[in-house]
Amino acid sequence: MMDAIPQALQQLIAAFGRLPGIGRKTATRLAFHILKNTKEESEELAQAI
C-alpha cells in the first residue's frame, strides 16, 4: 500500500508516527485529514507547530 502513497505523504506519516502514542494507522489518518483541509487550515496548523 505504501508504494501507492507519494513520498512527501509517506514522510508526513512517518513524522506523525514518531509522536508518542501515535501508531502508523493513526499517523496515516492524521496525514489524510490534513490533505482534506483547506489551504488556510493547513497553513494555520503549520504556523501553530
C-alpha positions as CSV (number, residue, x, y, z in Angstrom):
1,M,0.0,0.0,0.0
2,M,2.8,2.5,0.9
3,D,4.1,2.2,-2.8
4,A,0.9,4.0,-3.9
5,I,1.4,6.9,-1.5
6,P,3.6,9.8,-2.6
7,Q,7.0,10.2,-0.9
8,A,6.0,13.5,0.7
9,L,2.9,12.0,2.2
10,Q,4.9,9.0,3.4
11,Q,7.3,11.4,5.2
12,L,4.4,13.2,6.9
13,I,3.0,9.8,8.1
14,A,6.4,8.9,9.4
15,A,6.8,12.2,11.2
16,F,3.4,11.8,12.9
17,G,4.3,8.2,13.7
18,R,7.3,9.4,15.8
19,L,5.0,11.3,18.2
20,P,4.3,9.5,21.4
21,G,1.2,7.3,21.4
22,I,0.7,7.7,17.6
23,G,0.9,4.4,15.6
24,R,1.1,4.0,11.9
25,K,-2.7,3.8,11.4
26,T,-3.4,7.0,13.4
27,A,-0.5,8.8,11.7
28,T,-2.0,7.9,8.3
29,R,-5.4,9.1,9.4
30,L,-3.9,12.4,10.5
31,A,-2.0,12.9,7.3
32,F,-5.0,12.3,5.1
33,H,-7.1,14.6,7.4
34,I,-4.6,17.4,6.7
35,L,-4.9,16.7,3.0
36,K,-8.6,17.2,3.2
37,N,-8.2,20.5,5.0
38,T,-8.3,23.8,3.1
39,K,-5.0,25.5,2.4
40,E,-5.8,28.1,5.1
41,E,-6.4,25.4,7.7
42,S,-3.2,23.6,6.8
43,E,-1.2,26.8,7.0
44,E,-2.8,27.6,10.4
45,L,-1.7,24.2,11.7
46,A,1.8,24.7,10.3
47,Q,2.1,28.1,12.0
48,A,0.9,26.6,15.3
49,I,3.6,24.0,15.1
